[in-house]
Structures are given as C-alpha cells and as structure tokens.
Amino acid sequence: MVDEVQDITLTGLRLLRELAGDGPDGLLLVGDGQQQVYPGGWRLSDAGIPVQGRGEVLRVNYRNRAAIVDFARRFDAVNQVDDLDGDRGYTLEQASNTNTGGTVRSWRGPERELGAALVRAVNELPVPVGNAAVIVFAKNDVEHCVKLLSAAGILSLRLEHYEGGPDERLKIGTVHRAKGLDFQAVLAVRRSVGTLEQPVLERQYLVAATRARDHLWWGVVEQS
C-alpha cells in the first residue's frame, strides 16, 4: 500500500512493481497529481503498472471546508501525473465538497511587517494554537519564522519532530514536511520560493492551502 504515490520517482515505482509481482491486488496506490510537490511526472504504465479499468477516481473532498477549497482552486496546479494511465486526471476544481463554512484571511506586505502580521494572525486564530501550523516554502524560512514567533513568546514545534499527538505548541515546517498532514488551521507564509518553475510552485501552494481544515491565513511577502 502506497500513499502520496505522485511524489515517488519512476525508479521507485518500478521497484514497487518488482516487489509486488504480477498477482492480483498486489498494489494499492493512492495519490493526487495536483499535489505533486517535486518536479517530474510519469505514467504508471511506464513502470509496468497498467491500471486501465482497475483504478477508481475519488471525487469528493471530505477534509476542507468550502472557503478553503474555493481559495485553493485559484492556483493553476497542473496535474503532471496521469492518474488513470493516460486518462485526464481529476482536479480540485472538479471535486465536490461536503463541508460548508470555513474562513480565509489574506495578508500582503513588506518583509519588515511580516513578524507583526504573523504574530497577529496567531493571536487571532479561531482554534487552539496547538491545532495550527505555519507552512513555508523554503527551509531557511522555517528558522526565520521560528525566530519571529519566539520573539513574541509563541512556542513552536518543527514538523520533523511532530509525532501527531496532542501538543499546545504551534507547528511549523516546509510544505514538503506538511504533505500528508492536515491541521484545523494553517498559516502559510510565501516569503521565498527559490528557482522552482511556476507549475511546481502552484502545486506546492495548493498543497499548503489544503492542509487547513477550517481556517487559512495566507501571507505573502512582497519582493523588493
């Protein structure tokens, strides 16, 4: 059984196929091409895993409230993985949603104002701080945001040390660390994005936004 299969390399898929063999029901692969956070793409048939007539498309979003889904749909997150072996992949834009409500707040400003804006967003969270996470898009931004929060007396826990249990600290990490997780509230900080191509960034933005179940704060630092 493999989750987040969209971020496995083609070599990894071929290894899985060899391990599982050709017997029936040897593999259960679950993934979403729109949530691929690393560059690249493949077809399952490239790894010798044909799924035509054997795959199932999940069309209902059970995680996010409506406001979160509506916000995430603005990102042009191109599906780089043929989920059904050549058939068009199903996207968030086409998915139906079961949860109403939710809140989204946005902020945009210069670097010098980020600290105050982020601390204010944490203090105004409509959920317990321990149920929220700060998600960034570069490793260096984790340390930067930890310092901003620490200066305001806000305790944080890096996602690489988070084991999923109850904790009163604010979680913080990159979008890569947050993949596969979800939180009652997310504060996403777009501070630096490196040299990634826009399609990869758009998919990372979608992943970050949809980690939020009930509340999303989307902060963008303006580049000078």
N, CA, C and O of each residue as an XYZ file, in Angstrom:
896
protein
N       0.860     -1.181      0.000
C       0.000      0.000      0.000
C       0.898      1.234      0.000
O       1.789      1.360      0.840
N       0.662      2.136     -0.938
C       1.498      3.314     -1.092
C       0.621      4.563     -1.123
O      -0.242      4.700     -1.990
N       0.843      5.467     -0.179
C       0.155      6.757     -0.179
C       1.087      7.817     -0.761
O       2.303      7.627     -0.801
N       0.505      8.945     -1.217
C       1.279     10.032     -1.827
C       2.133      9.505     -2.991
O       3.287      9.899     -3.155
N       1.554      8.628     -3.775
C       2.324      7.984     -4.840
C       2.793      8.977     -5.893
O       3.741      8.685     -6.622
N       2.160     10.139     -5.996
C       2.548     11.114     -7.007
C       3.969     11.642     -6.797
O       4.575     12.166     -7.731
N       4.503     11.510     -5.584
C       5.846     12.015     -5.309
C       6.895     10.912     -5.251
O       8.019     11.141     -4.805
N       6.535      9.735     -5.695
C       7.516      8.662     -5.834
C       8.124      8.744     -7.229
O       7.421      9.042     -8.194
N       9.414      8.484     -7.344
C      10.075      8.532     -8.644
C       9.668      7.337     -9.493
O       9.133      6.351     -8.985
N       9.928      7.436    -10.786
C       9.640      6.326    -11.681
C      10.455      5.094    -11.287
O       9.960      3.969    -11.361
N      11.690      5.304    -10.874
C      12.511      4.179    -10.402
C      11.882      3.530     -9.179
O      11.869      2.305     -9.058
N      11.359      4.351     -8.273
C      10.691      3.813     -7.094
C       9.460      3.004     -7.446
O       9.196      1.968     -6.837
N       8.703      3.477     -8.435
C       7.528      2.742     -8.886
C       7.914      1.395     -9.482
O       7.250      0.387     -9.238
N       8.981      1.380    -10.257
C       9.429      0.123    -10.851
C       9.870     -0.859     -9.774
O       9.640     -2.062     -9.900
N      10.500     -0.359     -8.723
C      10.895     -1.217     -7.611
C       9.660     -1.790     -6.918
O       9.625     -2.975     -6.585
N       8.650     -0.951     -6.704
C       7.408     -1.420     -6.085
C       6.757     -2.518     -6.926
O       6.254     -3.508     -6.396
N       6.774     -2.326     -8.230
C       6.165     -3.309     -9.118
C       6.903     -4.640     -9.010
O       6.274     -5.698     -8.999
N       8.236     -4.592     -8.930
C       9.010     -5.817     -8.791
C       8.727     -6.505     -7.459
O       8.647     -7.732     -7.401
N       8.578     -5.732     -6.396
C       8.296     -6.295     -5.078
C       6.915     -6.941     -5.035
O       6.734     -7.997     -4.428
N       5.939     -6.298     -5.685
C       4.554     -6.788     -5.621
C       4.317     -7.958     -6.567
O       3.471     -8.812     -6.302
N       5.053     -8.000     -7.660
C       4.835     -9.065     -8.625
C       3.615     -8.821     -9.493
O       3.076     -7.714     -9.527
N       3.181     -9.865    -10.198
C       2.086     -9.735    -11.153
C       0.765    -10.295    -10.635
O      -0.211    -10.355    -11.382
N       0.719    -10.702     -9.379
C      -0.506    -11.267     -8.844
C      -1.609    -10.234     -8.711
O      -1.341     -9.032     -8.737
N      -2.861    -10.694     -8.568
C      -3.983     -9.758     -8.416
C      -3.919     -9.034     -7.083
O      -3.506     -9.599     -6.070
N      -4.335     -7.772     -7.101
C      -4.414     -6.962     -5.878
C      -3.082     -6.878     -5.149
O      -3.047     -6.838     -3.919
N      -1.993     -6.852     -5.896
C      -0.680     -6.776     -5.266
C      -0.296     -5.383     -4.823
O       0.546     -5.223     -3.939
N      -0.908     -4.361     -5.430
C      -0.590     -2.970     -5.101
C      -1.854     -2.169     -4.851
O      -2.853     -2.336     -5.551
N      -1.810     -1.300     -3.852
C      -2.828     -0.274     -3.643
C      -2.100      1.063     -3.660
O      -1.355      1.382     -2.734
N      -2.318      1.842     -4.712
C      -1.640      3.123     -4.892
C      -2.651      4.251     -4.733
O      -3.697      4.248     -5.383
N      -2.340      5.216     -3.867
C      -3.226      6.351     -3.625
C      -2.432      7.630     -3.841
O      -1.361      7.799     -3.259
N      -2.941      8.521     -4.663
C      -2.208      9.757     -4.914
C      -3.061     10.798     -5.601
O      -4.193     10.533     -6.005
N      -2.494     11.996     -5.727
C      -3.175     13.135     -6.344
C      -2.126     13.914     -7.126
O      -1.257     14.556     -6.536
N      -2.205     13.861     -8.439
C      -1.217     14.523     -9.276
C      -1.146     16.019     -9.066
O      -0.098     16.621     -9.296
N      -2.240     16.638     -8.631
C      -2.223     18.074     -8.364
C      -1.424     18.410     -7.108
O      -1.069     19.569     -6.893
N      -1.142     17.411     -6.283
C      -0.417     17.664     -5.046
C       1.019     17.148     -5.111
O       1.623     16.809     -4.093
N       1.542     17.098     -6.317
C       2.931     16.676     -6.502
C       3.840     17.860     -6.188
O       3.817     18.862     -6.903
N       4.646     17.758     -5.120
C       5.453     18.899     -4.680
C       6.880     18.872     -5.223
O       7.646     19.806     -4.987
N       7.244     17.818     -5.945
C       8.565     17.744     -6.556
C       8.422     17.780     -8.073
O       7.405     17.327     -8.599
N       9.427     18.312     -8.798
C       9.358     18.322    -10.261
C       9.328     16.899    -10.814
O       9.801     15.956    -10.180
N       8.763     16.771    -12.008
C       8.759     15.468    -12.663
C       7.360     15.014    -13.008
O       6.380     15.715    -12.755
N       7.281     13.839    -13.584
C       5.996     13.277    -13.972
C       6.210     11.922    -14.616
O       7.311     11.619    -15.077
N       5.167     11.105    -14.652
C       5.276      9.775    -15.214
C       3.884      9.222    -15.481
O       2.883      9.801    -15.060
N       3.832      8.123    -16.166
C       2.616      7.322    -16.297
C       2.858      6.007    -15.586
O       3.975      5.489    -15.604
N       1.847      5.468    -14.970
C       2.008      4.187    -14.279
C       2.447      3.089    -15.235
O       3.169      2.173    -14.841
N       2.018      3.173    -16.484
C       2.425      2.152    -17.456
C       3.922      2.212    -17.728
O       4.515      1.214    -18.138
N       4.553      3.390    -17.501
C       5.999      3.492    -17.668
C       6.731      2.578    -16.693
O       7.856      2.154    -16.956
N       6.085      2.275    -15.563
C       6.681      1.392    -14.561
C       6.146     -0.027    -14.676
O       6.404     -0.864    -13.811
N       5.400     -0.300    -15.743
C       4.833     -1.634    -15.898
C       3.644     -1.883    -15.000
O       3.375     -3.023    -14.621
N       2.912     -0.803    -14.649
C       1.744     -0.924    -13.762
C       0.524     -0.397    -14.505
O       0.149      0.758    -14.299
N      -0.105     -1.185    -15.351
C      -1.312     -0.727    -16.041
C      -2.510     -0.733    -15.090
O      -2.714     -1.692    -14.345
N      -3.289      0.327    -15.118
C      -4.442      0.395    -14.216
C      -5.748      0.658    -14.957
O      -6.785      0.840    -14.319
N      -5.723      0.683    -16.273
C      -6.955      0.940    -17.010
C      -7.998     -0.104    -16.653
O      -7.755     -1.307    -16.740
N      -9.163      0.382    -16.249
C     -10.240     -0.499    -15.834
C     -10.104     -1.012    -14.419
O     -10.956     -1.766    -13.951
N      -9.035     -0.613    -13.721
C      -8.804     -1.096    -12.358
C      -8.704      0.053    -11.359
O      -8.680     -0.175    -10.150
N      -8.645      1.283    -11.859
C      -8.491      2.436    -10.986
C      -9.826      3.029    -10.583
O     -10.845      2.804    -11.236
N      -9.810      3.774     -9.520
C     -11.015      4.451     -9.026
C     -10.660      5.900     -8.731
O      -9.686      6.174     -8.030
N     -11.446      6.827     -9.264
C     -11.227      8.243     -9.027
C     -12.086      8.690     -7.845
O     -13.302      8.495     -7.843
N     -11.450      9.286     -6.847
C     -12.170      9.808     -5.682
C     -12.551     11.253     -5.968
O     -11.684     12.094     -6.204
N     -13.828     11.537     -5.946
C     -14.325     12.829     -6.433
C     -14.865     13.751     -5.344
O     -15.320     14.853     -5.648
N     -14.825     13.329     -4.091
C     -15.419     14.124     -3.010
C     -14.335     14.550     -2.034
O     -13.538     13.729     -1.578
N     -14.309     15.848     -1.714
C     -13.372     16.379     -0.733
C     -14.043     16.352      0.641
O     -15.052     17.022      0.858
N     -13.479     15.578      1.559
C     -14.030     15.465      2.906
C     -13.226     16.268      3.931
O     -13.679     16.441      5.063
N     -12.049     16.758      3.557
C     -11.156     17.384      4.527
C     -11.477     18.855      4.772
O     -11.670     19.274      5.913
N     -11.531     19.630      3.699
C     -11.541     21.085      3.820
C     -12.945     21.671      3.794
O     -13.837     21.161      3.115
N     -13.119     22.737      4.536
C     -14.379     23.469      4.463
C     -14.428     24.275      3.161
O     -13.407     24.500      2.511
N     -15.629     24.697      2.804
C     -15.859     25.281      1.479
C     -14.964     26.482      1.195
O     -14.455     26.613      0.082
N     -14.759     27.361      2.174
C     -13.949     28.553      1.949
C     -12.509     28.194      1.610
O     -11.875     28.873      0.802
N     -11.990     27.142      2.215
C     -10.624     26.701      1.934
C     -10.526     26.165      0.506
O      -9.589     26.490     -0.223
N     -11.492     25.351      0.118
C     -11.499     24.782     -1.227
C     -11.595     25.885     -2.271
O     -10.879     25.858     -3.272
N     -12.474     26.850     -2.045
C     -12.631     27.950     -3.002
C     -11.327     28.721     -3.171
O     -10.981     29.113     -4.285
N     -10.605     28.940     -2.081
C      -9.320     29.642     -2.163
C      -8.301     28.804     -2.922
O      -7.590     29.325     -3.782
N      -8.222     27.518     -2.616
C      -7.222     26.652     -3.241
C      -7.454     26.486     -4.736
O      -6.512     26.236     -5.488
N      -8.690     26.622     -5.165
C      -8.999     26.440     -6.584
C      -8.394     27.528     -7.457
O      -8.345     27.369     -8.677
N      -7.935     28.622     -6.875
C      -7.371     29.705     -7.679
C      -5.989     29.360     -8.230
O      -5.518     29.990     -9.176
N      -5.345     28.357     -7.635
C      -3.998     28.004     -8.072
C      -4.054     27.116     -9.313
O      -4.840     26.171     -9.390
N      -3.205     27.443    -10.274
C      -3.151     26.686    -11.524
C      -2.245     25.478    -11.324
O      -1.160     25.393    -11.900
N      -2.712     24.545    -10.492
C      -1.909     23.377    -10.122
C      -2.090     22.296    -11.172
O      -2.999     21.472    -11.071
N      -1.234     22.297    -12.174
C      -1.339     21.362    -13.289
C      -0.982     19.954    -12.825
O       0.025     19.741    -12.150
N      -1.818     19.014    -13.196
C      -1.576     17.616    -12.857
C      -0.494     17.064    -13.786
O      -0.719     16.940    -14.989
N       0.688     16.728    -13.234
C       1.780     16.204    -14.029
C       1.823     14.676    -14.020
O       2.722     14.076    -14.610
N       0.874     14.059    -13.366
C       0.833     12.596    -13.274
C      -0.472     12.106    -13.887
O      -1.545     12.589    -13.525
N      -0.391     11.154    -14.810
C      -1.599     10.572    -15.390
C      -2.180      9.578    -14.402
O      -1.767      8.419    -14.361
N      -3.137     10.033    -13.605
C      -3.660      9.209    -12.522
C      -4.259      7.900    -13.023
O      -4.156      6.869    -12.358
N      -4.882      7.941    -14.191
C      -5.513      6.728    -14.713
C      -4.824      6.261    -15.988
O      -5.469      5.842    -16.949
N      -3.477      6.345    -15.969
C      -2.693      5.761    -17.048
C      -3.053      6.335    -18.413
O      -3.316      5.596    -19.361
N      -3.060      7.636    -18.496
C      -3.321      8.285    -19.774
C      -4.614      9.059    -19.798
O      -4.754      9.992    -20.588
N      -5.571      8.698    -18.950
C      -6.800      9.460    -18.873
C      -6.537     10.785    -18.172
O      -5.573     10.916    -17.418
N      -7.388     11.755    -18.419
C      -7.251     13.051    -17.774
C      -7.447     12.911    -16.267
O      -8.404     12.284    -15.813
N      -6.540     13.498    -15.502
C      -6.643     13.437    -14.049
C      -7.773     14.298    -13.526
O      -8.137     15.298    -14.145
N      -8.324     13.918    -12.404
C      -9.402     14.672    -11.770
C      -8.789     15.761    -10.910
O      -7.839     15.487    -10.176
N      -9.293     16.984    -10.970
C      -8.698     18.105    -10.265
C      -9.611     18.612     -9.162
O     -10.791     18.267     -9.102
N      -9.041     19.439     -8.291
C      -9.819     20.030     -7.201
C     -10.951     20.893     -7.740
O     -12.012     20.998     -7.124
N     -10.717     21.506     -8.889
C     -11.740     22.346     -9.500
C     -13.014     21.547     -9.787
O     -14.115     22.095     -9.749
N     -12.862     20.254    -10.074
C     -14.000     19.417    -10.420
C     -14.589     18.678     -9.224
O     -15.685     18.123     -9.314
N     -13.872     18.667     -8.114
C     -14.314     17.887     -6.960
C     -15.507     18.531     -6.266
O     -15.658     19.752     -6.260
N     -16.337     17.696     -5.689
C     -17.436     18.203     -4.866
C     -16.975     18.262     -3.416
O     -16.020     17.587     -3.029
N     -17.662     19.076     -2.615
C     -17.236     19.321     -1.250
C     -18.389     19.055     -0.293
O     -19.538     19.383     -0.588
N     -18.079     18.457      0.858
C     -19.134     18.100      1.804
C     -19.220     19.050      2.989
O     -20.229     19.055      3.695
N     -18.178     19.861      3.227
C     -18.126     20.707      4.421
C     -18.352     22.169      4.075
O     -17.613     22.732      3.268
N     -19.348     22.785      4.666
C     -19.632     24.194      4.447
C     -18.811     25.051      5.414
O     -18.156     24.533      6.318
N     -18.860     26.374      5.208
C     -18.215     27.299      6.142
C     -16.721     27.411      5.921
O     -16.227     27.224      4.809
N     -16.005     27.719      6.998
C     -14.574     27.941      6.918
C     -14.242     29.410      6.750
O     -15.088     30.195      6.321
N     -13.005     29.792      7.087
C     -12.577     31.182      6.965
C     -11.195     31.244      6.323
O     -10.339     30.389      6.549
N     -11.009     32.289      5.512
C      -9.722     32.547      4.867
C      -9.377     34.014      5.076
O     -10.205     34.892      4.833
N      -8.160     34.279      5.525
C      -7.667     35.640      5.694
C      -6.383     35.783      4.889
O      -5.576     34.855      4.839
N      -6.189     36.930      4.263
C      -5.002     37.161      3.452
C      -4.251     38.393      3.935
O      -4.842     39.352      4.432
N      -2.941     38.342      3.775
C      -2.080     39.491      4.089
C      -0.987     39.585      3.052
O      -0.461     38.570      2.596
N      -0.648     40.794      2.683
C       0.460     41.041      1.766
C       1.177     42.297      2.230
O       0.542     43.315      2.502
N       2.506     42.225      2.321
C       3.238     43.389      2.784
C       4.730     43.189      2.697
O       5.196     42.132      2.271
N       5.497     44.211      3.102
C       6.952     44.125      3.035
C       7.520     43.223      4.125
O       6.842     42.904      5.102
N       8.756     42.823      3.944
C       9.444     41.941      4.886
C       9.420     42.488      6.314
O       9.240     41.733      7.269
N       9.600     43.789      6.452
C       9.694     44.377      7.792
C       8.402     44.248      8.588
O       8.415     44.376      9.812
N       7.285     43.995      7.906
C       5.995     43.892      8.595
C       5.545     42.452      8.808
O       4.500     42.210      9.411
N       6.333     41.491      8.314
C       5.915     40.097      8.399
C       5.773     39.632      9.843
O       4.785     38.986     10.190
N       6.744     39.953     10.683
C       6.712     39.488     12.066
C       5.441     39.890     12.781
O       4.776     39.056     13.395
N       5.100     41.172     12.703
C       3.902     41.661     13.380
C       2.648     41.026     12.799
O       1.721     40.685     13.533
N       2.621     40.866     11.468
C       1.438     40.286     10.826
C       1.263     38.826     11.224
O       0.146     38.386     11.497
N       2.358     38.074     11.258
C       2.283     36.660     11.597
C       1.874     36.468     13.048
O       1.032     35.623     13.351
N       2.462     37.243     13.942
C       2.105     37.141     15.359
C       0.639     37.510     15.569
O      -0.059     36.861     16.348
N       0.174     38.541     14.885
C      -1.227     38.935     14.995
C      -2.144     37.817     14.489
O      -3.186     37.543     15.085
N      -1.745     37.176     13.385
C      -2.554     36.082     12.842
C      -2.626     34.918     13.825
O      -3.673     34.283     13.955
N      -1.522     34.630     14.522
C      -1.521     33.556     15.524
C      -2.431     33.923     16.690
O      -3.218     33.098     17.155
N      -2.322     35.155     17.158
C      -3.128     35.587     18.302
C      -4.618     35.643     17.982
O      -5.453     35.567     18.883
N      -4.954     35.776     16.693
C      -6.359     35.860     16.287
C      -6.900     34.535     15.760
O      -7.996     34.493     15.202
N      -6.148     33.460     15.929
C      -6.614     32.157     15.453
C      -7.949     31.785     16.095
O      -8.122     31.957     17.301
N      -8.888     31.282     15.307
C     -10.178     30.865     15.862
C     -10.146     29.452     16.433
O     -11.184     28.906     16.809
N      -8.955     28.860     16.499
C      -8.789     27.497     17.015
C      -7.625     27.511     18.001
O      -6.842     28.461     17.998
N      -7.487     26.492     18.842
C      -6.329     26.418     19.738
C      -5.019     26.433     18.952
O      -4.930     25.834     17.881
N      -4.013     27.111     19.477
C      -2.733     27.240     18.785
C      -2.125     25.871     18.485
O      -1.499     25.686     17.441
N      -2.302     24.928     19.380
C      -1.747     23.596     19.168
C      -2.359     22.851     18.002
O      -1.816     21.837     17.563
N      -3.484     23.335     17.490
C      -4.154     22.700     16.343
C      -3.839     23.409     15.032
O      -4.487     23.168     14.013
N      -2.833     24.287     15.066
C      -2.500     25.081     13.886
C      -1.049     24.859     13.489
O      -0.237     24.383     14.282
N      -0.738     25.216     12.238
C       0.620     25.069     11.727
C       0.984     26.229     10.820
O       0.145     26.745     10.083
N       2.247     26.632     10.881
C       2.816     27.579      9.924
C       3.512     26.758      8.844
O       4.341     25.901      9.150
N       3.177     27.017      7.587
C       3.778     26.291      6.467
C       4.496     27.278      5.568
O       3.921     28.284      5.153
N       5.763     26.986      5.265
C       6.573     27.848      4.409
C       7.046     27.047      3.202
O       6.789     25.848      3.095
N       7.745     27.734      2.290
C       8.103     27.094      1.024
C       9.609     26.970      0.807
O      10.056     26.596     -0.278
N      10.385     27.282      1.833
C      11.834     27.132      1.771
C      12.354     26.818      3.171
O      11.817     27.319      4.158
N      13.394     25.994      3.261
C      13.917     25.573      4.555
C      14.372     26.754      5.397
O      14.146     26.776      6.607
N      15.013     27.740      4.767
C      15.501     28.895      5.511
C      14.380     29.677      6.185
O      14.594     30.320      7.213
N      13.197     29.620      5.606
C      12.076     30.366      6.167
C      11.541     29.740      7.442
O      10.883     30.417      8.232
N      11.812     28.454      7.658
C      11.400     27.825      8.913
C      12.110     28.507     10.076
O      11.470     28.935     11.036
N      13.425     28.606      9.988
C      14.216     29.236     11.051
C      13.824     30.698     11.223
O      13.732     31.190     12.348
N      13.597     31.388     10.122
C      13.220     32.804     10.188
C      11.902     32.988     10.945
O      11.795     33.857     11.810
N      10.909     32.175     10.618
C       9.608     32.304     11.269
C       9.662     31.852     12.723
O       8.969     32.416     13.569
N      10.479     30.840     13.026
C      10.645     30.413     14.419
C      11.164     31.572     15.256
O      10.695     31.787     16.373
N      12.131     32.323     14.724
C      12.686     33.462     15.451
C      11.635     34.553     15.657
O      11.544     35.137     16.736
N      10.851     34.822     14.631
C       9.795     35.835     14.753
C       8.787     35.448     15.827
O       8.373     36.285     16.629
N       8.398     34.189     15.840
C       7.409     33.711     16.806
C       8.006     33.672     18.207
O       7.350     34.062     19.173
N       9.238     33.208     18.321
C       9.892     33.112     19.625
C      10.033     34.480     20.268
O       9.868     34.621     21.480
N      10.340     35.495     19.453
C      10.487     36.855     19.981
C       9.192     37.372     20.587
O       9.206     38.248     21.452
N       8.075     36.822     20.127
C       6.761     37.228     20.656
C       6.274     36.276     21.741
O       5.142     36.396     22.210
N       7.117     35.334     22.142
C       6.737     34.402     23.200
C       5.850     33.262     22.742
O       5.200     32.618     23.564
N       5.811     32.998     21.429
C       4.978     31.915     20.885
C       5.847     30.678     20.687
O       6.795     30.701     19.902
N       5.527     29.608     21.391
C       6.291     28.375     21.293
C       5.905     27.611     20.028
O       4.735     27.573     19.645
N       6.894     27.007     19.390
C       6.625     26.263     18.165
C       7.322     24.913     18.201
O       8.262     24.701     18.967
N       6.851     24.016     17.370
C       7.412     22.674     17.229
C       7.612     22.406     15.748
O       6.667     22.494     14.964
N       8.837     22.079     15.363
C       9.112     21.797     13.952
C       8.424     20.490     13.536
O       8.342     19.535     14.310
N       7.942     20.479     12.312
C       7.177     19.328     11.844
C       8.001     18.041     11.820
O       7.439     16.954     11.948
N       9.322     18.143     11.658
C      10.115     16.919     11.654
C      10.148     16.238     13.017
O      10.522     15.071     13.129
N       9.747     16.990     14.069
C       9.688     16.416     15.415
C       8.252     16.130     15.871
O       8.028     15.632     16.975
N       7.301     16.448     15.019
C       5.880     16.275     15.361
C       5.463     14.830     15.108
O       5.650     14.308     14.009
N       4.900     14.188     16.123
C       4.501     12.786     16.009
C       2.989     12.601     15.953
O       2.500     11.472     15.984
N       2.250     13.697     15.872
C       0.814     13.600     15.681
C      -0.016     13.645     16.943
O      -1.244     13.695     16.869
N       0.617     13.627     18.094
C      -0.122     13.652     19.345
C      -0.520     15.055     19.755
O      -0.067     16.029     19.154
N      -1.376     15.173     20.789
C      -1.789     16.492     21.289
C      -0.581     17.298     21.753
O       0.309     16.771     22.419
N      -0.560     18.554     21.404
C       0.565     19.415     21.758
C       0.083     20.859     21.708
O      -0.636     21.232     20.780
N       0.458     21.669     22.674
C      -0.014     23.048     22.731
C       0.830     23.998     21.898
O       0.504     25.180     21.784
N       1.915     23.491     21.314
C       2.792     24.357     20.530
C       2.310     24.488     19.084
O       1.689     23.580     18.531
N       2.611     25.640     18.490
C       2.318     25.884     17.080
C       3.290     25.075     16.233
O       4.500     25.144     16.448
N       2.787     24.318     15.285
C       3.645     23.507     14.422
C       4.194     24.383     13.296
O       3.549     25.344     12.878
N       5.398     24.040     12.807
C       5.982     24.835     11.732
C       6.911     23.975     10.888
O       7.678     23.166     11.412
N       6.831     24.160      9.576
C       7.679     23.381      8.679
C       7.429     23.742      7.228
O       6.580     24.577      6.916
N       8.177     23.104      6.353
C       8.023     23.343      4.923
C       6.807     22.587      4.390
O       6.264     21.701      5.050
N       6.404     22.956      3.198
C       5.278     22.277      2.558
C       5.599     20.807      2.324
O       4.697     19.970      2.304
N       6.883     20.487      2.146
C       7.269     19.096      1.953
C       7.047     18.292      3.229
O       6.619     17.139      3.168
N       7.332     18.889      4.381
C       7.097     18.224      5.655
C       5.608     18.110      5.966
O       5.179     17.174      6.640
N       4.831     19.059      5.477
C       3.395     19.085      5.781
C       2.591     18.157      4.894
O       1.435     17.858      5.192
N       3.193     17.697      3.802
C       2.478     16.821      2.865
C       1.969     15.578      3.588
O       2.723     14.914      4.300
N       0.696     15.268      3.402
C       0.102     14.115      4.064
C      -0.506     14.426      5.410
O      -1.169     13.575      6.003
N      -0.286     15.657      5.914
C      -0.840     16.065      7.206
C      -1.987     17.040      6.985
O      -2.159     17.564      5.885
N      -2.762     17.281      8.017
C      -3.723     18.375      7.984
C      -3.882     18.935      9.384
O      -3.614     18.255     10.375
N      -4.322     20.190      9.453
C      -4.463     20.900     10.717
C      -5.764     21.687     10.701
O      -6.294     22.024      9.642
N      -6.263     21.969     11.887
C      -7.503     22.731     11.959
C      -7.325     24.119     11.351
O      -8.252     24.665     10.752
N      -6.136     24.684     11.506
C      -5.822     25.986     10.910
C      -4.403     25.975     10.375
O      -3.524     25.317     10.933
N      -4.183     26.708      9.289
C      -2.856     26.825      8.678
C      -2.561     28.291      8.419
O      -3.417     29.047      7.960
N      -1.320     28.675      8.726
C      -0.817     29.998      8.369
C       0.308     29.773      7.356
O       1.403     29.343      7.722
N       0.034     30.064      6.094
C       1.009     29.852      5.027
C       1.764     31.150      4.779
O       1.160     32.213      4.638
N       3.092     31.055      4.727
C       3.933     32.236      4.534
C       4.728     32.075      3.249
O       5.618     31.230      3.159
N       4.397     32.896      2.250
C       5.149     32.917      0.997
C       6.213     34.003      1.095
O       5.964     35.170      0.793
N       7.396     33.597      1.522
C       8.498     34.558      1.709
C       9.549     34.415      0.630
O       9.932     35.407      0.011
N      10.021     33.214      0.391
C      10.991     32.955     -0.668
C      10.643     31.625     -1.320
O      10.214     30.686     -0.649
N      10.829     31.554     -2.625
C      10.407     30.363     -3.362
C      11.534     29.775     -4.191
O      11.319     28.796     -4.906
N      12.731     30.347     -4.116
C      13.861     29.789     -4.830
C      13.712     29.897     -6.331
O      13.193     30.889     -6.843
N      14.169     28.867     -7.040
C      14.189     28.897     -8.506
C      13.250     27.859     -9.117
O      13.411     27.486    -10.279
N      12.288     27.398     -8.354
C      11.368     26.392     -8.879
C      10.511     26.968    -10.003
O      10.187     28.156    -10.014
N      10.156     26.106    -10.938
C       9.284     26.534    -12.024
C       7.877     26.785    -11.496
O       7.459     26.193    -10.500
N       7.156     27.665    -12.175
C       5.835     28.078    -11.700
C       4.858     26.923    -11.519
O       4.127     26.919    -10.528
N       4.803     25.932    -12.431
C       3.867     24.821    -12.206
C       4.125     24.081    -10.898
O       3.179     23.662    -10.230
N       5.399     23.914    -10.522
C       5.722     23.238     -9.265
C       5.285     24.099     -8.094
O       4.732     23.590     -7.119
N       5.531     25.408     -8.183
C       5.118     26.317     -7.114
C       3.607     26.297     -6.926
O       3.117     26.270     -5.797
N       2.871     26.309     -8.036
C       1.414     26.323     -7.945
C       0.908     25.073     -7.237
O      -0.034     25.150     -6.448
N       1.525     23.914     -7.512
C       1.109     22.697     -6.834
C       1.476     22.753     -5.349
O       0.723     22.267     -4.505
N       2.627     23.342     -5.031
C       3.003     23.490     -3.628
C       2.043     24.428     -2.899
O       1.692     24.182     -1.745
N       1.620     25.491     -3.561
C       0.652     26.405     -2.950
C      -0.657     25.683     -2.654
O      -1.239     25.852     -1.583
N      -1.116     24.876     -3.612
C      -2.359     24.127     -3.405
C      -2.226     23.170     -2.228
O      -3.145     23.053     -1.416
N      -1.086     22.483     -2.128
C      -0.876     21.556     -1.023
C      -0.908     22.299      0.305
O      -1.560     21.854      1.250
N      -0.205     23.438      0.385
C      -0.169     24.198      1.634
C      -1.564     24.663      2.043
O      -1.946     24.538      3.206
N      -2.316     25.194      1.096
C      -3.647     25.711      1.412
C      -4.579     24.609      1.889
O      -5.371     24.813      2.809
N      -4.486     23.447      1.266
C      -5.422     22.374      1.609
C      -4.993     21.551      2.818
O      -5.648     20.563      3.153
N      -3.893     21.944      3.487
C      -3.588     21.338      4.794
C      -4.544     21.877      5.851
O      -4.670     21.291      6.926
N      -5.220     22.989      5.555
C      -6.131     23.629      6.514
C      -7.521     23.019      6.414
O      -8.075     22.905      5.320
N      -8.081     22.631      7.543
C      -9.443     22.099      7.550
C     -10.490     23.208      7.692
O     -11.473     23.236      6.951
N     -10.275     24.131      8.657
C     -11.305     25.125      8.984
C     -10.891     26.567      8.722
O     -11.729     27.395      8.367
N      -9.591     26.882      8.895
C      -9.146     28.274      8.809
C      -7.802     28.346      8.101
O      -6.905     27.543      8.360
N      -7.673     29.328      7.195
C      -6.435     29.536      6.456
C      -6.056     31.007      6.488
O      -6.873     31.879      6.192
N      -4.797     31.274      6.854
C      -4.214     32.622      6.734
C      -3.128     32.531      5.689
O      -2.215     31.715      5.813
N      -3.211     33.365      4.646
C      -2.283     33.307      3.528
C      -1.485     34.600      3.494
O      -2.003     35.649      3.112
N      -0.218     34.518      3.897
C       0.634     35.707      3.947
C       1.664     35.713      2.834
O       2.336     34.709      2.598
N       1.790     36.842      2.147
C       2.732     36.975      1.043
C       3.662     38.158      1.311
O       3.207     39.289      1.484
N       4.969     37.888      1.342
C       5.952     38.950      1.488
C       6.270     39.511      0.107
O       6.691     38.778     -0.788
N       6.067     40.798     -0.057
C       6.322     41.428     -1.345
C       7.820     41.489     -1.612
O       8.600     41.889     -0.749
N       8.210     41.088     -2.812
C       9.612     41.109     -3.190
C      10.006     42.500     -3.652
O       9.352     43.078     -4.520
N      11.071     43.039     -3.076
C      11.512     44.392     -3.423
C      12.304     44.379     -4.723
O      12.760     45.428     -5.179
